[in-house]
Amino acid sequence: MTSIFDQDRIFFPEDPELRVLGSVEKLAQWRHRNQGPAFIRIGRRIGYHGTDLNAYLSERRTKPTGNAA
């Protein structure tokens, strides 16, 4: 499967690439509720490792069956 996020990079909530997942506020809500992708606390900053982001998206992948509902 193709990776969307660079595997060797740390992404921060304000990075434009993370808009794929949602707003800065949405990411903060997920962290507060222990939902969303795994994150790293670096002092007072929050970071997301590219590998964790790709894994999170892969877990949510839906493959259509072609059957009508």
Summary of the structure (lengths in Angstrom):
residues: 69
radius of gyration: 13.7
end to end distance: 27.3
largest distance: 49.4
contacts: 145
relative contact order: 0.23
helix: 35%
strand: 14%
